[in-house]
Amino acid sequence: MDLVRSSQPPILALRLAGAVLVLFATTLVAQTVPPAPPIMLGTAWYPEQWPESRWDADLTLMQQAGIHMVRVGEFAWSRMEPSEGHYDLAWLDHAIAAAAKHGIYTVVGTPTAAPPAWLTQKYPETLRIDEEGHRAEHGNRQQFNFANPKYRELARTIAEQMAKRFGHNPWVLG
């Protein structure tokens, strides 16, 4: 009996170790991410439109202006998924980290308002048809047919990729 007991780790010690790890992780996050201000002044920011070498200067100006939050990504689907099923979110990781260095939180918008050219060319049925029966063309915002099953599948997939990548980042508000 003693041999059986000694070969099993004590449950109390495991629970205590788990509690210490949770406490340590909570303390670490609390030290690295300041609490959000009660009222957050924010702005749209399109880092994909500018060279990364420009980001710090822009974020410095935002910080000096009292900006606490930026909204990014809502028109960047072609940058996030340059071809079907191939995702590039590293640039957005860099943008979020750059904003965080200035104490600026990020809201990551789903990019579904601007489907990429590969999507509308491969799946033209995802384009909106107006009341006169004319199919929208690629190149405008919100030219998609939100009721189209293929569009909804692809929109869900990019949103899931973003949620997996950024959902646990304490500098991402949503």
URRA-V241380 format. One record per pair of residues at least 6 apart in sequence whose C-alpha atoms are under 8 Angstrom apart, sorted by the first residue. I is the first residue (numbers start at 1). GAP is how many residues later the second one is. D is the distance in whole Angstrom. If there is no record, write none. Layout:
i: (I:I)
gap: (GAP:GAP)
d: (D:D)
This chain:
i: (29:33:33:34:37:40:40:40:41:41:41:41:42:42:42:42:42:43:43:43:43:44:44:44:45:45:45:46:46:47:47:47:48:48:48:55:55:56:59:59:59:60:63:63:63:67:68:68:68:69:69:69:69:70:70:70:70:71:71:71:71:72:72:72:72:73:73:73:73:74:74:74:74:74:74:74:75:75:75:75:76:76:77:77:77:77:77:78:78:78:79:80:80:80:81:81:81:81:82:82:82:83:84:84:89:89:93:96:96:96:96:99:99:100:104:105:105:105:106:106:106:106:107:107:107:108:108:108:109:110:110:110:112:112:113:113:113:113:114:114:114:114:115:115:117:117:120:120:120:123:125:125:126:126:126:126:126:126:127:127:127:127:127:127:127:128:128:128:128:128:128:129:129:129:130:136:136:137:144:145:146:166:167)
gap: (141:137:138:69:31:27:28:29:25:26:27:28:25:26:27:28:29:24:26:27:28:26:27:28:25:26:27:26:27:8:25:48:28:31:43:40:43:42:39:40:43:42:39:40:41:37:35:36:37:35:36:37:38:34:35:36:37:35:36:37:38:34:35:36:37:35:36:37:38:34:35:36:37:38:39:40:36:37:38:39:35:38:34:35:37:38:39:37:38:39:9:7:8:9:6:7:35:77:6:34:36:35:34:35:73:76:73:9:10:75:76:6:7:71:67:66:67:68:65:66:67:68:65:66:67:64:65:66:65:48:49:52:30:43:28:29:30:31:26:27:28:29:26:29:21:22:6:7:18:27:20:23:18:19:20:22:24:25:8:9:10:11:16:17:18:7:8:15:16:17:18:6:7:16:6:7:8:6:7:6:6:6:7)
d: (8:7:7:8:8:7:6:7:7:5:6:6:5:6:4:5:7:7:7:5:6:6:5:6:6:6:5:6:7:7:8:7:7:7:8:8:7:7:8:6:7:7:6:8:7:7:7:5:6:5:5:5:7:7:6:5:6:6:5:6:7:7:6:5:6:6:5:6:6:7:5:5:4:7:7:8:5:7:6:5:6:7:5:7:7:6:6:7:5:7:7:6:5:6:4:6:8:8:7:8:8:6:7:7:8:8:8:8:6:7:8:7:7:6:8:5:6:7:6:5:6:7:6:5:5:7:8:6:8:8:6:8:8:6:6:5:8:8:7:5:6:8:8:7:7:8:6:7:6:8:8:7:6:5:8:6:7:5:6:6:7:8:6:4:5:6:5:6:5:4:8:4:6:7:7:6:8:7:7:7:7:7:8)
